[in-house]
Amino acid sequence: MDKDIVEQNNEIISVGELNRSAKYLLESNFPAVSVIGEISNLARPASGHIYFSLKDDEGSIQCAMFKGSNMGLNFNPKDGDECIVSGNISLFVQRGNYQLIAKKMILAGQGNLMQEFEELKNKLKDEGLFDDANKLPIPEAPKHIAVITSTSTAALQDILSTIDRRAPSMKISVSPATVQGESATETIIEALKRIQNYNNNSSNKIDCVLLCRGGGSIEDLWCFNNEDLAREIFNFEVPIISGVGHEIDFTIADFVSDLRAPTPTAAAEIVSEFNFNLIEKLSEISKDLVFNIKNILRDKNQTLDYQSSHLKHPAHAIREQNRVLMSNYEKIRMLVKQKISDSKLSFKENTNSLMIENPKYLILDRKNALQKNHQSLKTLVQAVLSNSKSRLVTYEKVIKSIDPQNVLDRGYSLITNMKGDVIKDSAQINEGEEITAKLAKGSFEAKVGKRNV
């Protein structure tokens, strides 16, 4: 290709051919470069790509970082940032502009930090500090957790609000620490030691620790990449969940902790998951219980309404029994009248016979028969009256058993509104409405305070 370009120096070529030849030379001679400079004219179109200029005191170059590459950025680039951009040089043929196609971009100064990070990470990994076999299990339903973070951070407020919403019964203690700066590592280690000392002297032990802070640059999070802190976490007797930075941020503390959460809020959700699910399950059971109780009450009310519709009023029952008694009385009266009539007829016949036959024996025989009939009639009348009286007593007991007054005597009350309507359902009354309660003896008026449907 180089030879072709040289040969073309003596020929007339098109602009497109010139640009394509220049593009080939650039891409062949600069396959991978890293350039340091200041970002300017940064643009983010809807495509998700990033276009910007990288400049210094001596020059400027156009840069493009396509969506697939910028998704791996651990910071949000902006105008004025001094960055190290790695990629390859290319040329946009249509315009003849050469540009740097960025594959990776870090803030200036991060290169040495990343090298230190990788070296420490590999060292601790080789020693087994990251092995899953050495990690403590996270308790399923922790009762007391401790949060290590700065008391002035938004991360702490996010954790507190999340746990208060999902597991309000969980106890939370804060072991404050500085989470950025030169002294941050020492304060975090001191916070861990305070928790250990607390557990050694308290019955209400902390059973899980959240080590958290919000997102930031690699310099902001550097205190979590300390070897002493990593070993302190590894040897800590209480399970630790790290929630440092955003989802794309990784620190040594994340690898050595017993569990990594992508954010502080996610860490709070992990420790409150059991309580949150339990609250939801109890809520479902409560709803089912209320639904079943309402169904039972509805069925019972329907049964009561049906039975009430077939229950006769006491006055009607009394009138019906009175008709029965009067009918029985009339039957007895007619029977007695008939017996008396028959006896008179028999007496008359006997008298006639007596006059015809021997008066002495006929009179004695007829007298005995008359006395016998009289006694039978008396016994029959008494039996009928006794039977009717017993039935009357039974009916009286039945009537008394359904008498509303007897229900009141057992401690119940009859509730009516001011119109005199009987209250059977709480939906018939309103809060603040006046009602009257009739008792076995007397009554009183009251005002509805709260209605439960």
SULFENWO-V468814 format. One record per backbone hydrogen bond with DSSP energy under -1.0 kcal/mol. CO is the residue of the C=O (numbers start at 0). NH is the residue of the N-H. Records with the same first field share a line. If there is no record, write none. Layout:
# SULFENWO-V468814
CO = NH ; NH
This chain:
# SULFENWO-V468814
0 = 4
1 = 5
2 = 6
3 = 7
5 = 8
6 = 9
7 = 10
13 = 17
14 = 18
15 = 19
16 = 20
17 = 21
18 = 22
19 = 23
20 = 24
21 = 25
22 = 26
23 = 27
24 = 28
25 = 29
29 = 88
32 = 86
34 = 84
36 = 82
37 = 54
38 = 79
39 = 52
42 = 50
44 = 47
49 = 64
50 = 42
51 = 62
52 = 39
53 = 60
54 = 37
58 = 55
60 = 53
61 = 99
62 = 51
63 = 101
64 = 49
65 = 68 ; 69
66 = 70
68 = 71
69 = 72
77 = 80
80 = 38
81 = 107
82 = 36
83 = 105
84 = 34
85 = 102 ; 103
86 = 32
87 = 100
89 = 98
91 = 95
96 = 91
98 = 89
99 = 63
100 = 87
103 = 85
105 = 83
106 = 109
109 = 113
110 = 114
111 = 115
112 = 116
113 = 117
114 = 118
115 = 119
116 = 120
117 = 121
118 = 122
119 = 123
120 = 124
121 = 125
122 = 126
123 = 128
124 = 127
130 = 133
131 = 134
142 = 170
143 = 206
144 = 172
145 = 209
146 = 174
147 = 211
148 = 176
149 = 152
152 = 156
153 = 157
154 = 158
155 = 159
156 = 160
157 = 161
158 = 162
159 = 163
160 = 164
161 = 165
162 = 166
166 = 169
170 = 144
172 = 146
182 = 186
183 = 187
184 = 188
185 = 189
186 = 190
187 = 191
188 = 192
189 = 193
190 = 194
191 = 195
192 = 196
193 = 197
194 = 198
195 = 199
197 = 200
202 = 204
207 = 145
208 = 240
209 = 147
210 = 242
212 = 244
216 = 220
220 = 223
221 = 224
223 = 252
225 = 229
226 = 230
227 = 231
228 = 232
229 = 233
230 = 234
238 = 208
239 = 257 ; 258
240 = 210
241 = 260
242 = 212
245 = 248
250 = 254
251 = 255
252 = 256
258 = 241
262 = 266
263 = 267
264 = 268
265 = 269
266 = 270
267 = 271
271 = 275
272 = 276
273 = 277
274 = 278
275 = 279
276 = 280
277 = 281
278 = 282
279 = 283
280 = 284
281 = 285
282 = 286
283 = 287
284 = 288
285 = 289
286 = 290
287 = 291
288 = 292
289 = 293
290 = 294
291 = 295
292 = 296
293 = 297
294 = 298
295 = 299
296 = 300
297 = 301
298 = 302
299 = 303
300 = 304
301 = 305
302 = 306
303 = 307
304 = 308
305 = 309
312 = 316
313 = 317
314 = 318
315 = 319
316 = 320
317 = 321
318 = 322
319 = 323
320 = 324
321 = 325
322 = 326
323 = 327
324 = 328
325 = 329
326 = 330
327 = 331
328 = 332
329 = 333
330 = 334
331 = 335
332 = 336
333 = 337
334 = 338
335 = 339
336 = 340
337 = 341
338 = 342
339 = 343
340 = 344
341 = 345
342 = 346
343 = 347
344 = 348
345 = 349
346 = 350
347 = 351
348 = 352
349 = 353
350 = 354
351 = 355
352 = 356
357 = 361
358 = 362
359 = 363
360 = 364
361 = 365
362 = 366
363 = 367
364 = 368
365 = 369
366 = 370
367 = 371
368 = 372
369 = 373
370 = 374
371 = 375
372 = 376
373 = 377
374 = 378
375 = 379
376 = 380
377 = 381
378 = 382
379 = 383
380 = 384
381 = 385
382 = 386
383 = 387
384 = 388
385 = 389
386 = 390
387 = 391
388 = 392
389 = 393
390 = 394
391 = 395
392 = 396
393 = 397
394 = 398
395 = 399
396 = 400
397 = 401
399 = 402
402 = 405 ; 406
403 = 407
404 = 408
406 = 411
407 = 410
413 = 437
414 = 422
415 = 435
416 = 419
420 = 416
424 = 427
425 = 428
429 = 432
432 = 447
434 = 445
435 = 415
436 = 443
437 = 413
441 = 438
443 = 436
445 = 434
447 = 431
